[in-house]
Amino acid sequence: MNLHSRTARYLVTRLARAYGFLDPVAVLARLRGFSQQSEVGEPIELLRAGMLFHARGLVNTKAIQHNLDWVWPYWVERQFNPDDPSFIPRAFSFSHINLTHRNWTAVGRPDFPFYPIVDPRGLVTPLFDGWSLDCWFVPDAGGPLFPSQLAEFEQELVAGHNLAVRSRARRESLVLTSTVELSQEAAPQCCLQVDLAGLPPGQLAIALRPYNPEGVSFINSVDTLSAGHGWLVNGRHEVMFETAPARSLFSNYHQGDVSHQLAATASSARRIECTAGMATAAALFPTGRADARPLVVRAPIYDELKPTQRPASSKPGSWTSALAGLARLTLPDARLQRLYDGARLNIVLFSPDEVYPGPYTYKRFWFRDAVFILHPLLTLGGIERVRRALGQFAPRQRRDGYYLSQEGEWDSNGEVLWMFGRFARLTGELLVDDWLGSAAKGARWIKRKRLPRDTGRPEAGLLPAGFSAEHLGPNDFYYWDDFWAVGGLREIAALPGIAPELATACAREADDLLATIERSIPTGPQRRFPGAIPASPYRRMDSGAIGSIVADYPLQLFPAGDDRILRTAGFLRDHSFHGGVFMQDMIHSGLNVYLTIHLAQVWLRAGKPEAVWPLLERIADLASPTGQWPEAIHPRTGGGCMGDGQHIWAAAEWLMLIRNLLVREEGDRLVLGAGLAPAWLAFGPVALEPTLTPHGPVGVRFTANPLGVEVQLDAAWRRGAPALDFRVPGCVPESAPAGSNLTQFQLLALK
């Protein structure tokens, strides 16, 4: 430590003690005792995001609990209600944040990186991290209908020429229906349409709200547009009505919520200012006519990085062209089919150029999430979209070869190299020179980054301690990072066009690192459950061991059914499942869909489909009405409790599992139908057409008949058919040798 650092720490300590605070230097030293010494305590990007997150939470603390007579978003109405399972006491809570219903659904268009979101009660947030619009109904007789306060609600994702979220609020015979989409007219706009036909006499209120599904989002001023056809919010963002309202109401924080004024007569006010940033407004439209046209409200999209400018790329693509060529699923189970179709839309929507794992909390880039999203997209045939995204990887690489998205996460190089290799395998293409050069630098970085081999310590020869995938625990020497490095090096060693000496060096480095990992796996009785693989050489078996599953899925570093992997999966099933799925106790503290699917892939590969089917159904149960999964799910409320409310990594894993149930790779062979549930075939054929494999694109169709199951293949093999293993549950296993270009196979039912 240099003199300046020692002086700074001394001054911080003296100041803290002088004012009666805990010494932050001593506290940080204690915190470091819970983790392994590492270069980066926590990525600065995550620290920054956490600070912003809790800064909003502090505002929520001041704004919400002292004003519970306001109309608040759904999560507040639930989380602050002492009669609700979502209730969280607040006395010692540093900040009030959404921990029980982190759920929302984005609308958008392909190749357009802007995502209006809709919460579980129809609250619309047109602009990133902005204010919201709500729909209320004020009947001539009876109290107002506020959707966020309803226990029951209907919502669905509607996919046609555009992507829309339709919401229905019901109270007795009253039905209030709204639809939200991103429209493209003169410029991209968030379009809210409310059905007026069938509503009883009263008034529909379009309410401007100073919050979103995360909490308060300041509204300092609201001005009426010319002719009264809308508002100008904060002096720069428009909300436009196709028809002028019959009444307009405005309020600020000191006057209270505009919901308190709904019975008031119209005022002459045309604007409002609020020094607290809690201005509200309501535009009221008469109802009661059976032939009334829908009310349309539009909010133009603005660039979140330049809030006063429209997006430079203002022409979104079409869904028809974006989905063309992507593998289609035919499945008699309507619920599973809907979730597959919705997940397919999601991975297209969130790969406009860069890849985003969510529309809001996670609208930023991680190599880890990008690879897990791009791989299913590639297997389903999205070659050009994946090519475009991979073209963004090399520019993020540092001069020393490190693929940097977050400091201190050492898995990224292995993930990028693995994805480059998968692209070459599945497309049959040679990588362009820029990618090959980038991959070579990335491989050399892994070799240099490994710790010295001769220290005699458990971590000798592994990658350094780091933050890794943050849900695994405190900084440690995570096997997750090392397994990814092995997988990436092996893929680069096998790349066509790679220099022979580099291929040999990568293969040798991969073998040496894998052997180092295997030697380091603790086996002593103090580690419990010998034979399983913990998260690191220093960890007992706990839920962080889910990271070690990556050696089997997706990397296939060990043979199918490897005893160590099955012991690890078995431990996690017996000690880390809650409600039928994996619960990550660390950080996420919730039910985790994408990590549950990792375990399902292990059991599928091991020939245990009966262990997969219950997981499939339970994961489907956990999806929101619009077919989305948050990153982690509250075990009691069923709502999101961590991360983005629409987690695209989870959607991508769902696609990969469905694909692998029907077609998966094992070495140089293809395994067909190994996860096909017999119950599906009782209601009709099951098909996936086509999916990319290292041997060429293949479509497969399974049809039940009196003898068993007929399998039809529609393939374009590159170098002749590979060896095929037919493993349809309930049928006699069959195999076809490489070169058998048959297109139809009859499998006999087991007697």
Secondary structure as GFF3:
##gff-version 3
##sequence-region A 1 751
A	DSSP	alpha_helix	3	18	.	.	.	ID=ss1
A	DSSP	alpha_helix	24	32	.	.	.	ID=ss2
A	DSSP	alpha_helix	44	63	.	.	.	ID=ss3
A	DSSP	alpha_helix	74	79	.	.	.	ID=ss4
A	DSSP	beta_strand	105	106	.	.	.	ID=ss5
A	DSSP	beta_strand	117	118	.	.	.	ID=ss6
A	DSSP	beta_strand	124	125	.	.	.	ID=ss7
A	DSSP	beta_strand	132	139	.	.	.	ID=ss8
A	DSSP	three_ten_helix	147	149	.	.	.	ID=ss9
A	DSSP	beta_strand	154	159	.	.	.	ID=ss10
A	DSSP	beta_strand	163	171	.	.	.	ID=ss11
A	DSSP	beta_strand	174	184	.	.	.	ID=ss12
A	DSSP	beta_strand	188	194	.	.	.	ID=ss13
A	DSSP	beta_strand	202	209	.	.	.	ID=ss14
A	DSSP	beta_strand	211	212	.	.	.	ID=ss15
A	DSSP	beta_strand	215	216	.	.	.	ID=ss16
A	DSSP	beta_strand	221	224	.	.	.	ID=ss17
A	DSSP	three_ten_helix	226	228	.	.	.	ID=ss18
A	DSSP	beta_strand	230	233	.	.	.	ID=ss19
A	DSSP	beta_strand	237	241	.	.	.	ID=ss20
A	DSSP	beta_strand	247	251	.	.	.	ID=ss21
A	DSSP	three_ten_helix	258	261	.	.	.	ID=ss22
A	DSSP	beta_strand	271	273	.	.	.	ID=ss23
A	DSSP	beta_strand	280	287	.	.	.	ID=ss24
A	DSSP	beta_strand	295	300	.	.	.	ID=ss25
A	DSSP	alpha_helix	319	323	.	.	.	ID=ss26
A	DSSP	beta_strand	328	330	.	.	.	ID=ss27
A	DSSP	alpha_helix	334	349	.	.	.	ID=ss28
A	DSSP	alpha_helix	367	379	.	.	.	ID=ss29
A	DSSP	alpha_helix	383	390	.	.	.	ID=ss30
A	DSSP	three_ten_helix	394	396	.	.	.	ID=ss31
A	DSSP	alpha_helix	412	427	.	.	.	ID=ss32
A	DSSP	alpha_helix	433	449	.	.	.	ID=ss33
A	DSSP	three_ten_helix	470	472	.	.	.	ID=ss34
A	DSSP	alpha_helix	479	493	.	.	.	ID=ss35
A	DSSP	alpha_helix	500	520	.	.	.	ID=ss36
A	DSSP	three_ten_helix	525	527	.	.	.	ID=ss37
A	DSSP	three_ten_helix	543	551	.	.	.	ID=ss38
A	DSSP	alpha_helix	563	575	.	.	.	ID=ss39
A	DSSP	beta_strand	577	578	.	.	.	ID=ss40
A	DSSP	beta_strand	581	584	.	.	.	ID=ss41
A	DSSP	beta_strand	590	591	.	.	.	ID=ss42
A	DSSP	alpha_helix	593	605	.	.	.	ID=ss43
A	DSSP	alpha_helix	609	622	.	.	.	ID=ss44
A	DSSP	beta_strand	632	633	.	.	.	ID=ss45
A	DSSP	beta_strand	640	642	.	.	.	ID=ss46
A	DSSP	alpha_helix	648	662	.	.	.	ID=ss47
A	DSSP	beta_strand	663	666	.	.	.	ID=ss48
A	DSSP	beta_strand	669	672	.	.	.	ID=ss49
A	DSSP	alpha_helix	678	681	.	.	.	ID=ss50
A	DSSP	beta_strand	686	691	.	.	.	ID=ss51
A	DSSP	beta_strand	698	705	.	.	.	ID=ss52
A	DSSP	beta_strand	708	715	.	.	.	ID=ss53
A	DSSP	beta_strand	723	726	.	.	.	ID=ss54
A	DSSP	beta_strand	734	736	.	.	.	ID=ss55
A	DSSP	beta_strand	744	748	.	.	.	ID=ss56
###
